[in-house]
Amino acid sequence: MAGKGPAHDDVRTALTAQYGVLVGALAELDPSGPTDCAGWTVADLESHLALTARSLARIAAYGSTGPADGGGVADWAARLPGLAAEMDRSTKAERLALAPHADAATAALVQYGEDTVVEQLTGRHTLKEAALFRLVEAVVHGLDAGITPDRRALKIVVKELARAFADAHPGRTVELRVPPYAAVQCLTGPRHTRGIPPNVVEAAPVAWVRVATGRQSWAELVRDGSIRASGERADLSAFLPLLT
């Protein structure tokens, strides 16, 4: 894998902070307003985030009798498309406020150990992984509603999406940089050894999250300067989005 994942305490702290940002910002938005998550209103996004927070507290308490079978953000992302219809149905079946469920979720992360195996629709994961998945969703869906993320949360999500991209497309032909948070090498081909890499992609943090999750296109972000690509192998559009 491309580097080491974040510490559980860092994920917990960032998720708590990001939930706080979301609770405050969502209260100021029109619940019926549109978002960048196709077909979902602001209220839908809040309900979905509340559902995933509630489920984190529940699965932490229940645990699992089997071993973890998940493989981090990349594996979790690969399993999500098959659950899209169920997530849409469950999100629109209830109208939940995020605040109380966010509190329960973050309390569970203090009460139960990071290696606790939990079971959810995407498989069996460690509690640390399950919290990380919810942090990714909390940042992505916050951006869907135009909410600026907590800096600590954005840093972890940027790094994890870059790691997941490098894991999905291993190699040393392209250097993907998301300053000041991440730099990974990816894609097979001629190997870069020293000096200035021949193929470089540099993206702003929010732009990387947006393109990696299909919220904006590669071409659009290159045009507005949020992504800069140099080298004949530096066009990553064929490999994105990573997560939808």
MOWOCOR-V665341 format. One record per pair of residues at least 24 apart in sequence whose ideal C-beta (glycine too) atoms are under 10 Angstrom apart, sorted by the first residue. I is the first residue (numbers start at 1). J is the second residue. D is the distance in Angstrom with one decimal. If there is no record, write none. Layout:
i->I j->J d->D
i->I j->J d->D
This chain:
i->1 j->71 d->9.0
i->1 j->72 d->7.2
i->1 j->74 d->8.7
i->1 j->163 d->6.5
i->1 j->164 d->9.0
i->1 j->166 d->8.0
i->1 j->167 d->5.4
i->1 j->170 d->9.4
i->2 j->74 d->10.0
i->2 j->159 d->9.5
i->2 j->162 d->7.3
i->2 j->163 d->4.6
i->2 j->164 d->8.3
i->2 j->165 d->8.2
i->2 j->166 d->3.6
i->2 j->167 d->5.9
i->2 j->168 d->9.8
i->2 j->170 d->7.9
i->2 j->176 d->9.5
i->2 j->182 d->9.1
i->2 j->183 d->9.7
i->2 j->184 d->4.7
i->2 j->185 d->7.7
i->2 j->186 d->7.7
i->3 j->159 d->7.7
i->3 j->160 d->9.9
i->3 j->162 d->8.7
i->3 j->163 d->5.8
i->3 j->166 d->8.2
i->3 j->167 d->9.8
i->3 j->182 d->8.5
i->3 j->183 d->9.4
i->3 j->184 d->7.2
i->4 j->159 d->9.9
i->4 j->163 d->8.9
i->5 j->72 d->6.9
i->5 j->73 d->8.6
i->5 j->128 d->8.0
i->5 j->129 d->8.6
i->5 j->132 d->7.3
i->5 j->156 d->9.0
i->5 j->159 d->8.5
i->5 j->160 d->7.1
i->5 j->163 d->7.3
i->6 j->128 d->8.6
i->6 j->131 d->9.8
i->6 j->132 d->7.1
i->6 j->135 d->8.8
i->6 j->152 d->9.8
i->6 j->155 d->8.8
i->6 j->156 d->5.0
i->6 j->157 d->9.7
i->6 j->159 d->7.1
i->6 j->160 d->7.3
i->6 j->163 d->9.8
i->7 j->114 d->8.7
i->7 j->128 d->8.7
i->7 j->156 d->9.7
i->8 j->109 d->7.8
i->8 j->113 d->8.6
i->8 j->114 d->3.7
i->8 j->115 d->8.8
i->8 j->126 d->8.8
i->8 j->127 d->7.9
i->8 j->128 d->4.5
i->8 j->129 d->9.7
i->8 j->131 d->7.3
i->8 j->132 d->8.8
i->9 j->109 d->9.1
i->9 j->110 d->9.8
i->9 j->114 d->8.5
i->9 j->128 d->9.8
i->10 j->132 d->9.8
i->10 j->135 d->9.8
i->10 j->152 d->7.4
i->10 j->153 d->9.9
i->10 j->155 d->9.0
i->10 j->156 d->6.6
i->11 j->109 d->8.0
i->11 j->114 d->8.5
i->11 j->127 d->9.8
i->11 j->128 d->6.5
i->11 j->129 d->9.2
i->11 j->130 d->9.8
i->11 j->131 d->5.0
i->11 j->132 d->5.2
i->11 j->133 d->9.9
i->11 j->134 d->9.0
i->11 j->135 d->5.9
i->11 j->152 d->9.6
i->11 j->153 d->9.2
i->11 j->156 d->6.5
i->11 j->160 d->9.5
i->12 j->105 d->9.7
i->12 j->106 d->6.8
i->12 j->108 d->9.8
i->12 j->109 d->4.5
i->12 j->110 d->7.2
i->12 j->114 d->8.5
i->12 j->127 d->9.7
i->12 j->128 d->8.8
i->12 j->131 d->6.4
i->12 j->132 d->9.9
i->12 j->135 d->9.1
i->13 j->106 d->9.2
i->13 j->109 d->9.5
i->13 j->150 d->9.5
i->13 j->152 d->6.6
i->13 j->153 d->9.1
i->13 j->156 d->9.6
i->14 j->131 d->9.3
i->14 j->132 d->9.3
i->14 j->135 d->5.8
i->14 j->138 d->8.9
i->14 j->139 d->8.8
i->14 j->149 d->9.3
i->14 j->150 d->6.5
i->14 j->151 d->9.0
i->14 j->152 d->4.3
i->14 j->153 d->4.2
i->14 j->154 d->8.6
i->14 j->155 d->7.7
i->14 j->156 d->5.3
i->14 j->157 d->8.4
i->15 j->53 d->9.0
i->15 j->56 d->8.9
i->15 j->102 d->8.4
i->15 j->105 d->7.5
i->15 j->106 d->6.5
i->15 j->109 d->7.3
i->15 j->131 d->5.8
i->15 j->132 d->8.4
i->15 j->134 d->6.3
i->15 j->135 d->4.7
i->15 j->136 d->9.9
i->15 j->137 d->10.0
i->15 j->138 d->6.5
i->15 j->139 d->9.6
i->15 j->150 d->9.2
i->15 j->152 d->9.4
i->15 j->153 d->7.0
i->15 j->156 d->9.0
i->16 j->102 d->7.9
i->16 j->103 d->9.1
i->16 j->105 d->8.8
i->16 j->106 d->4.6
i->16 j->107 d->9.7
i->16 j->109 d->8.1
i->16 j->110 d->9.5
i->16 j->135 d->9.8
i->16 j->150 d->9.1
i->16 j->152 d->9.6
i->16 j->153 d->9.3
i->17 j->106 d->9.7
i->17 j->135 d->9.8
i->17 j->138 d->9.7
i->17 j->149 d->9.1
i->17 j->150 d->4.2
i->17 j->151 d->8.6
i->17 j->152 d->5.8
i->17 j->153 d->6.1
i->18 j->49 d->9.8
i->18 j->102 d->9.0
i->18 j->134 d->9.1
i->18 j->135 d->6.5
i->18 j->137 d->9.7
i->18 j->138 d->4.5
i->18 j->139 d->6.2
i->18 j->142 d->7.0
i->18 j->147 d->9.4
i->18 j->149 d->6.1
i->18 j->150 d->4.7
i->18 j->151 d->9.9
i->18 j->152 d->8.0
i->18 j->153 d->3.9
i->18 j->154 d->8.6
i->18 j->156 d->9.4
i->18 j->157 d->9.0
i->19 j->49 d->8.1
i->19 j->53 d->7.1
i->19 j->98 d->6.8
i->19 j->99 d->8.1
i->19 j->101 d->9.0
i->19 j->102 d->3.7
i->19 j->103 d->8.1
i->19 j->105 d->7.5
i->19 j->106 d->6.7
i->19 j->134 d->9.0
i->19 j->135 d->9.4
i->19 j->138 d->6.4
i->19 j->142 d->9.7
i->19 j->150 d->9.0
i->19 j->153 d->9.2
i->20 j->99 d->9.2
i->20 j->102 d->7.8
i->20 j->103 d->9.9
i->20 j->106 d->9.4
i->20 j->150 d->7.6
i->21 j->138 d->8.6
i->21 j->139 d->9.4
i->21 j->142 d->6.8
i->21 j->147 d->6.6
i->21 j->148 d->7.6
i->21 j->149 d->6.6
i->21 j->150 d->5.0
i->21 j->151 d->9.9
i->21 j->153 d->7.8
i->22 j->46 d->7.9
i->22 j->49 d->6.6
i->22 j->50 d->9.9
i->22 j->53 d->9.9
i->22 j->98 d->6.0
i->22 j->99 d->9.1
i->22 j->102 d->7.6
i->22 j->138 d->6.3
i->22 j->139 d->9.4
i->22 j->141 d->8.1
i->22 j->142 d->5.4
i->22 j->145 d->8.3
i->22 j->147 d->6.3
i->22 j->149 d->8.8
i->22 j->150 d->9.1
i->22 j->153 d->9.8
i->23 j->49 d->9.5
i->23 j->97 d->8.4
i->23 j->98 d->5.5
i->23 j->99 d->4.8
i->23 j->100 d->9.7
i->23 j->102 d->6.4
i->23 j->103 d->9.3
i->24 j->99 d->9.5
i->24 j->147 d->9.0
i->25 j->142 d->7.3
i->25 j->145 d->7.4
i->25 j->146 d->8.4
i->25 j->147 d->4.3
i->25 j->148 d->8.1
i->25 j->149 d->9.9
i->26 j->97 d->8.7
i->26 j->98 d->6.5
i->26 j->99 d->9.0
i->26 j->142 d->8.7
i->26 j->145 d->7.0
i->26 j->147 d->7.5
i->27 j->97 d->9.2
i->27 j->98 d->9.5
i->27 j->99 d->8.8
i->28 j->147 d->9.5
i->29 j->145 d->6.3
i->29 j->146 d->8.0
i->29 j->147 d->8.2
i->31 j->95 d->8.7
i->33 j->145 d->7.9
i->33 j->146 d->9.1
i->34 j->144 d->9.6
i->34 j->145 d->9.2
i->35 j->141 d->7.8
i->35 j->142 d->9.9
i->35 j->143 d->9.4
i->35 j->144 d->4.4
i->35 j->145 d->5.0
i->35 j->146 d->8.0
i->35 j->147 d->9.9
i->35 j->215 d->9.9
i->36 j->140 d->9.3
i->36 j->141 d->9.1
i->36 j->143 d->7.3
i->36 j->144 d->4.3
i->36 j->145 d->7.8
i->36 j->146 d->8.1
i->36 j->210 d->8.3
i->36 j->213 d->9.4
i->36 j->214 d->9.7
i->36 j->215 d->5.1
i->36 j->216 d->8.4
i->37 j->91 d->9.7
i->37 j->140 d->8.4
i->37 j->141 d->6.4
i->37 j->143 d->9.6
i->37 j->144 d->4.4
i->37 j->145 d->8.3
i->37 j->213 d->9.5
i->37 j->215 d->8.2
i->37 j->244 d->9.9
i->38 j->88 d->9.9
i->38 j->144 d->9.5
i->38 j->214 d->9.5
i->38 j->215 d->9.7
i->38 j->244 d->9.5
i->39 j->88 d->7.0
i->39 j->91 d->9.8
i->39 j->92 d->9.2
i->40 j->87 d->10.0
i->40 j->88 d->8.0
i->40 j->91 d->7.1
i->40 j->92 d->8.5
i->40 j->141 d->8.6
i->40 j->144 d->7.6
i->40 j->145 d->9.3
i->41 j->92 d->9.5
i->41 j->145 d->9.4
i->42 j->144 d->9.0
i->42 j->145 d->5.5
i->42 j->146 d->9.3
i->42 j->147 d->9.8
i->43 j->91 d->9.5
i->43 j->92 d->9.3
i->43 j->95 d->6.4
i->43 j->96 d->9.5
i->43 j->97 d->9.9
i->44 j->88 d->8.5
i->44 j->91 d->5.4
i->44 j->92 d->6.3
i->44 j->95 d->9.1
i->44 j->141 d->9.6
i->44 j->144 d->10.0
i->45 j->91 d->8.3
i->45 j->98 d->9.2
i->45 j->137 d->9.7
i->45 j->140 d->10.0
i->45 j->141 d->5.0
i->45 j->142 d->8.4
i->45 j->144 d->6.1
i->45 j->145 d->5.6
i->45 j->147 d->9.5
i->46 j->91 d->9.5
i->46 j->95 d->8.4
i->46 j->96 d->7.2
i->46 j->97 d->6.9
i->46 j->98 d->5.3
i->46 j->99 d->9.6
i->46 j->141 d->8.8
i->46 j->145 d->8.5
i->47 j->90 d->8.7
i->47 j->91 d->5.2
i->47 j->92 d->7.5
i->47 j->93 d->8.6
i->47 j->94 d->6.0
i->47 j->95 d->5.7
i->47 j->96 d->4.9
i->47 j->97 d->8.6
i->47 j->98 d->8.4
i->48 j->87 d->7.0
i->48 j->88 d->8.9
i->48 j->90 d->8.1
i->48 j->91 d->4.3
i->48 j->92 d->9.1
i->48 j->94 d->9.8
i->48 j->96 d->8.8
i->48 j->98 d->9.4
i->48 j->137 d->7.9
i->48 j->141 d->6.9
i->49 j->91 d->9.3
i->49 j->96 d->8.6
i->49 j->97 d->9.9
i->49 j->98 d->5.2
i->49 j->101 d->8.2
i->49 j->102 d->7.9
i->49 j->105 d->9.9
i->49 j->134 d->8.2
i->49 j->137 d->6.8
i->49 j->138 d->6.3
i->49 j->141 d->5.9
i->49 j->142 d->8.5
i->49 j->145 d->9.9
i->50 j->91 d->9.3
i->50 j->94 d->8.2
i->50 j->95 d->9.0
i->50 j->96 d->3.7
i->50 j->97 d->6.3
i->50 j->98 d->4.6
i->50 j->99 d->8.4
i->50 j->100 d->8.1
i->50 j->101 d->4.5
i->50 j->102 d->7.6
i->50 j->105 d->9.5
i->51 j->87 d->8.5
i->51 j->90 d->6.2
i->51 j->91 d->6.5
i->51 j->93 d->9.3
i->51 j->94 d->7.2
i->51 j->96 d->6.4
i->51 j->98 d->9.6
i->51 j->101 d->7.7
i->52 j->87 d->9.1
i->52 j->90 d->9.9
i->52 j->91 d->9.6
i->52 j->98 d->9.8
i->52 j->101 d->8.5
i->52 j->102 d->10.0
i->52 j->105 d->8.3
i->52 j->120 d->8.9
i->52 j->130 d->9.3
i->52 j->133 d->8.1
i->52 j->134 d->5.4
i->52 j->137 d->6.1
i->52 j->138 d->8.4
i->52 j->141 d->9.4
i->53 j->96 d->8.9
i->53 j->98 d->6.6
i->53 j->99 d->9.4
i->53 j->100 d->8.9
i->53 j->101 d->4.0
i->53 j->102 d->5.0
i->53 j->103 d->8.6
i->53 j->104 d->7.0
i->53 j->105 d->4.1
i->53 j->106 d->8.4
i->53 j->108 d->9.5
i->53 j->134 d->6.7
i->53 j->137 d->9.5
i->53 j->138 d->8.5
i->54 j->94 d->9.7
i->54 j->96 d->7.3
i->54 j->98 d->9.6
i->54 j->100 d->8.7
i->54 j->101 d->4.2
i->54 j->102 d->9.2
i->54 j->104 d->6.8
i->54 j->105 d->7.2
i->55 j->90 d->9.8
i->55 j->101 d->8.8
i->55 j->105 d->8.5
i->55 j->118 d->9.2
i->55 j->120 d->6.4
i->55 j->121 d->8.8
i->55 j->130 d->8.7
i->55 j->134 d->8.8
i->56 j->101 d->8.5
i->56 j->102 d->9.5
i->56 j->104 d->8.1
i->56 j->105 d->4.3
i->56 j->106 d->8.8
i->56 j->108 d->6.3
i->56 j->109 d->7.7
i->56 j->118 d->8.0
i->56 j->120 d->8.5
i->56 j->127 d->8.2
i->56 j->130 d->5.9
i->56 j->131 d->6.7
i->56 j->133 d->8.9
i->56 j->134 d->5.8
i->57 j->101 d->7.2
i->57 j->102 d->9.5
i->57 j->103 d->9.0
i->57 j->104 d->4.1
i->57 j->105 d->4.9
i->57 j->106 d->8.8
i->57 j->107 d->7.2
i->57 j->108 d->4.4
i->57 j->109 d->8.9
i->57 j->111 d->9.2
i->57 j->112 d->9.5
i->58 j->101 d->9.9
i->58 j->104 d->8.6
i->58 j->105 d->9.3
i->58 j->108 d->8.4
i->58 j->118 d->9.0
i->58 j->120 d->9.4
i->59 j->108 d->8.7
i->59 j->112 d->9.7
i->59 j->116 d->9.0
i->59 j->117 d->9.5
i->59 j->118 d->4.0
i->59 j->119 d->6.1
i->59 j->120 d->5.7
i->59 j->124 d->9.7
i->59 j->125 d->8.9
i->59 j->127 d->8.1
i->59 j->130 d->6.7
i->60 j->104 d->9.5
i->60 j->105 d->8.2
i->60 j->107 d->9.3
i->60 j->108 d->4.0
i->60 j->109 d->7.3
i->60 j->111 d->7.3
i->60 j->112 d->4.5
i->60 j->113 d->9.5
i->60 j->116 d->6.3
i->60 j->118 d->6.0
i->60 j->127 d->5.6
i->60 j->130 d->7.8
i->60 j->131 d->9.0
i->61 j->104 d->9.7
i->61 j->108 d->6.8
i->61 j->111 d->8.3
i->61 j->112 d->7.5
i->61 j->116 d->9.6
i->61 j->118 d->9.2
i->62 j->116 d->9.9
i->62 j->118 d->7.4
i->62 j->119 d->7.4
i->63 j->112 d->8.0
i->63 j->116 d->5.9
i->63 j->117 d->6.4
i->63 j->118 d->6.5
i->63 j->119 d->8.1
i->63 j->127 d->8.9
i->64 j->116 d->8.3
i->64 j->117 d->4.4
i->64 j->118 d->5.8
i->64 j->119 d->4.2
i->64 j->120 d->9.4
i->64 j->123 d->9.8
i->64 j->124 d->5.2
i->64 j->125 d->8.9
i->64 j->126 d->9.9
i->65 j->117 d->8.4
i->65 j->119 d->8.6
i->65 j->124 d->9.3
i->66 j->117 d->7.0
i->66 j->119 d->7.6
i->66 j->123 d->9.7
i->66 j->124 d->5.5
i->67 j->117 d->6.4
i->67 j->124 d->6.8
i->67 j->126 d->9.8
i->68 j->115 d->8.5
i->68 j->116 d->9.6
i->68 j->117 d->5.0
i->68 j->118 d->8.4
i->68 j->119 d->9.4
i->68 j->123 d->8.1
i->68 j->124 d->5.0
i->68 j->125 d->5.5
i->68 j->126 d->5.2
i->68 j->127 d->9.6
i->68 j->128 d->9.8
i->68 j->129 d->7.3
i->68 j->130 d->9.7
i->69 j->117 d->9.2
i->69 j->119 d->9.6
i->69 j->122 d->9.8
i->69 j->123 d->5.2
i->69 j->124 d->4.9
i->69 j->125 d->7.9
i->70 j->117 d->9.6
i->70 j->118 d->9.8
i->70 j->120 d->9.2
i->70 j->122 d->6.8
i->70 j->123 d->5.0
i->70 j->124 d->6.5
i->70 j->125 d->4.0
i->70 j->126 d->7.7
i->70 j->129 d->5.6
i->70 j->130 d->8.6
i->70 j->133 d->8.8
i->71 j->123 d->9.1
i->71 j->125 d->9.1
i->71 j->129 d->8.8
i->71 j->164 d->9.8
i->71 j->167 d->8.5
i->72 j->125 d->8.8
i->72 j->126 d->9.9
i->72 j->129 d->6.5
i->72 j->132 d->7.9
i->72 j->133 d->9.2
i->72 j->160 d->7.9
i->72 j->163 d->7.9
i->72 j->164 d->7.0
i->72 j->167 d->7.5
i->73 j->129 d->8.2
i->73 j->132 d->6.7
i->73 j->133 d->7.0
i->73 j->135 d->9.8
i->73 j->136 d->6.4
i->73 j->157 d->9.0
i->73 j->159 d->10.0
i->73 j->160 d->4.9
i->73 j->161 d->7.0
i->73 j->163 d->7.2
i->73 j->164 d->4.4
i->73 j->165 d->9.7
i->73 j->167 d->8.5
i->73 j->168 d->9.9
i->73 j->242 d->8.7
i->73 j->243 d->7.8
i->74 j->160 d->9.1
i->74 j->161 d->9.3
i->74 j->163 d->7.9
i->74 j->164 d->3.9
i->74 j->165 d->8.1
i->74 j->166 d->9.2
i->74 j->167 d->4.9
i->74 j->168 d->5.4
i->74 j->242 d->7.6
i->74 j->243 d->8.8
i->75 j->122 d->8.1
i->75 j->123 d->8.0
i->75 j->125 d->9.0
i->75 j->129 d->9.1
i->75 j->164 d->8.8
i->75 j->167 d->8.9
i->75 j->168 d->9.8
i->76 j->120 d->9.4
i->76 j->122 d->5.3
i->76 j->123 d->8.1
i->76 j->125 d->7.5
i->76 j->129 d->7.4
i->76 j->130 d->9.0
i->76 j->132 d->8.5
i->76 j->133 d->5.2
i->76 j->136 d->8.3
i->76 j->164 d->8.9
i->76 j->243 d->8.5
i->77 j->122 d->9.2
i->77 j->133 d->8.8
i->77 j->136 d->8.4
i->77 j->161 d->8.9
i->77 j->164 d->6.6
i->77 j->168 d->8.7
i->77 j->212 d->9.3
i->77 j->213 d->9.0
i->77 j->241 d->9.2
i->77 j->242 d->6.1
i->77 j->243 d->4.1
i->77 j->244 d->8.2
i->78 j->122 d->9.1
i->78 j->164 d->9.6
i->78 j->168 d->8.4
i->78 j->242 d->9.4
i->78 j->243 d->8.9
i->79 j->120 d->9.9
i->79 j->121 d->8.0
i->79 j->122 d->4.3
i->79 j->123 d->6.7
i->80 j->121 d->9.1
i->80 j->122 d->6.9
i->80 j->133 d->9.3
i->80 j->137 d->9.8
i->80 j->243 d->7.0
i->80 j->244 d->7.2
i->81 j->243 d->9.4
i->81 j->244 d->6.6
i->82 j->121 d->9.1
i->82 j->122 d->9.1
i->83 j->120 d->9.8
i->83 j->121 d->5.5
i->83 j->122 d->7.1
i->84 j->244 d->8.2
i->86 j->121 d->7.2
i->87 j->121 d->8.4
i->90 j->121 d->9.7
i->98 j->138 d->9.2
i->102 j->134 d->9.6
i->102 j->138 d->8.8
i->105 j->130 d->9.6
i->105 j->131 d->8.0
i->105 j->134 d->7.1
i->106 j->131 d->8.9
i->109 j->134 d->9.7
i->132 j->156 d->7.6
i->132 j->157 d->8.9
i->132 j->160 d->6.6
i->133 j->160 d->9.5
i->135 j->160 d->8.2
i->136 j->160 d->6.5
i->136 j->161 d->7.4
i->136 j->164 d->9.3
i->136 j->209 d->8.8
i->136 j->212 d->9.8
i->136 j->213 d->8.5
i->136 j->243 d->7.5
i->137 j->213 d->9.8
i->137 j->243 d->9.5
i->139 j->206 d->9.3
i->139 j->209 d->6.6
i->139 j->213 d->9.4
i->140 j->209 d->6.4
i->140 j->210 d->8.6
i->140 j->212 d->8.9
i->140 j->213 d->5.2
i->140 j->214 d->9.8
i->140 j->215 d->7.7
i->140 j->243 d->7.7
i->141 j->213 d->9.6
i->143 j->206 d->6.6
i->143 j->209 d->6.4
i->143 j->210 d->6.7
i->143 j->213 d->8.4
i->143 j->215 d->7.0
i->144 j->210 d->9.5
i->144 j->213 d->8.9
i->144 j->215 d->6.9
i->148 j->206 d->8.4
i->149 j->205 d->9.0
i->149 j->206 d->8.0
i->149 j->209 d->8.4
i->151 j->181 d->9.8
i->151 j->205 d->9.3
i->154 j->181 d->7.7
i->154 j->205 d->5.7
i->154 j->206 d->7.3
i->154 j->208 d->9.9
i->154 j->209 d->7.4
i->155 j->180 d->8.4
i->155 j->181 d->4.9
i->155 j->182 d->8.5
i->155 j->205 d->7.8
i->156 j->181 d->8.5
i->157 j->181 d->9.0
i->157 j->205 d->8.7
i->157 j->208 d->9.2
i->157 j->209 d->6.1
i->157 j->212 d->9.2
i->157 j->213 d->9.6
i->158 j->182 d->5.4
i->158 j->203 d->8.9
i->158 j->204 d->9.7
i->158 j->205 d->4.9
i->158 j->206 d->8.7
i->158 j->207 d->10.0
i->158 j->208 d->5.8
i->158 j->209 d->6.4
i->158 j->212 d->8.9
i->159 j->183 d->9.7
i->159 j->184 d->8.9
i->159 j->205 d->9.8
i->160 j->212 d->9.8
i->161 j->205 d->10.0
i->161 j->208 d->6.6
i->161 j->209 d->6.4
i->161 j->211 d->9.5
i->161 j->212 d->4.5
i->161 j->213 d->7.7
i->161 j->241 d->9.9
i->161 j->242 d->6.3
i->161 j->243 d->7.3
i->162 j->186 d->8.7
i->162 j->203 d->9.1
i->162 j->208 d->7.1
i->162 j->212 d->8.2
i->162 j->242 d->9.5
i->164 j->212 d->8.1
i->164 j->242 d->6.0
i->164 j->243 d->7.7
i->165 j->208 d->9.1
i->165 j->212 d->6.7
i->165 j->236 d->8.1
i->165 j->239 d->7.4
i->165 j->240 d->8.1
i->165 j->241 d->10.0
i->165 j->242 d->5.5
i->165 j->243 d->9.7
i->167 j->242 d->9.9
i->168 j->239 d->7.5
i->168 j->242 d->6.7
i->169 j->236 d->8.4
i->169 j->238 d->9.9
i->169 j->239 d->5.5
i->169 j->240 d->10.0
i->169 j->242 d->9.2
i->171 j->233 d->9.6
i->172 j->197 d->8.7
i->172 j->199 d->9.9
i->173 j->197 d->8.5
i->173 j->198 d->8.0
i->173 j->199 d->5.8
i->173 j->231 d->8.7
i->173 j->233 d->5.3
i->173 j->234 d->9.2
i->174 j->198 d->8.8
i->174 j->199 d->4.3
i->174 j->200 d->7.3
i->174 j->201 d->6.2
i->174 j->229 d->8.9
i->174 j->231 d->7.2
i->174 j->233 d->5.6
i->174 j->234 d->5.9
i->174 j->235 d->9.4
i->174 j->236 d->7.3
i->174 j->239 d->9.8
i->175 j->199 d->6.9
i->175 j->200 d->5.1
i->175 j->201 d->7.2
i->175 j->202 d->8.8
i->175 j->231 d->9.2
i->175 j->234 d->9.0
i->176 j->200 d->8.2
i->176 j->201 d->4.9
i->176 j->202 d->8.2
i->176 j->203 d->7.5
i->176 j->208 d->8.3
i->176 j->229 d->9.7
i->176 j->234 d->9.2
i->176 j->236 d->7.5
i->177 j->201 d->6.8
i->177 j->202 d->4.6
i->177 j->203 d->7.4
i->177 j->208 d->9.4
i->177 j->228 d->9.3
i->178 j->202 d->7.6
i->178 j->203 d->5.2
i->178 j->204 d->7.6
i->178 j->205 d->5.7
i->178 j->206 d->9.8
i->178 j->207 d->8.5
i->178 j->208 d->4.6
i->178 j->209 d->8.9
i->178 j->212 d->9.6
i->178 j->227 d->9.7
i->179 j->203 d->8.7
i->179 j->204 d->8.4
i->179 j->205 d->8.1
i->180 j->205 d->8.3
i->181 j->205 d->6.0
i->181 j->208 d->8.6
i->182 j->208 d->7.9
i->186 j->233 d->10.0
i->186 j->236 d->8.3
i->186 j->239 d->8.4
i->187 j->233 d->6.4
i->187 j->234 d->9.4
i->187 j->236 d->8.1
i->187 j->239 d->7.9
i->188 j->233 d->9.8
i->189 j->232 d->9.9
i->189 j->233 d->6.0
i->190 j->233 d->8.4
i->196 j->230 d->9.5
i->196 j->231 d->10.0
i->197 j->230 d->9.1
i->197 j->231 d->7.6
i->197 j->234 d->9.3
i->198 j->230 d->8.5
i->198 j->231 d->5.0
i->198 j->232 d->8.1
i->198 j->233 d->7.7
i->198 j->234 d->8.7
i->199 j->229 d->8.1
i->199 j->230 d->7.2
i->199 j->231 d->3.2
i->199 j->232 d->7.1
i->199 j->233 d->4.3
i->199 j->234 d->4.4
i->199 j->235 d->9.3
i->199 j->236 d->9.8
i->200 j->228 d->8.0
i->200 j->229 d->7.3
i->200 j->230 d->5.2
i->200 j->231 d->6.2
i->200 j->233 d->9.9
i->200 j->234 d->6.3
i->201 j->227 d->6.7
i->201 j->228 d->7.4
i->201 j->229 d->4.9
i->201 j->230 d->8.1
i->201 j->231 d->8.5
i->201 j->233 d->9.7
i->201 j->234 d->5.3
i->201 j->235 d->8.6
i->201 j->236 d->6.0
i->202 j->226 d->9.7
i->202 j->227 d->7.2
i->202 j->228 d->4.8
i->202 j->229 d->7.8
i->202 j->230 d->8.5
i->202 j->234 d->9.6
i->203 j->227 d->4.6
i->203 j->228 d->7.7
i->203 j->229 d->8.9
i->203 j->236 d->9.4
i->204 j->228 d->9.4
i->209 j->243 d->9.5
i->210 j->241 d->9.2
i->211 j->236 d->8.2
i->211 j->237 d->8.7
i->211 j->240 d->5.7
i->211 j->241 d->6.8
i->211 j->242 d->8.8
i->212 j->236 d->9.6
i->212 j->239 d->9.9
i->212 j->240 d->6.4
i->212 j->241 d->5.9
i->212 j->242 d->4.6
i->212 j->243 d->6.3
i->212 j->244 d->9.8
i->213 j->240 d->9.0
i->213 j->241 d->5.7
i->213 j->242 d->7.2
i->213 j->243 d->4.9
i->213 j->244 d->6.6
i->214 j->240 d->7.4
i->214 j->241 d->3.4
i->214 j->242 d->8.4
i->214 j->243 d->7.4
i->214 j->244 d->4.6
i->215 j->241 d->8.1
i->215 j->244 d->9.2
i->216 j->241 d->9.5
i->217 j->241 d->9.2
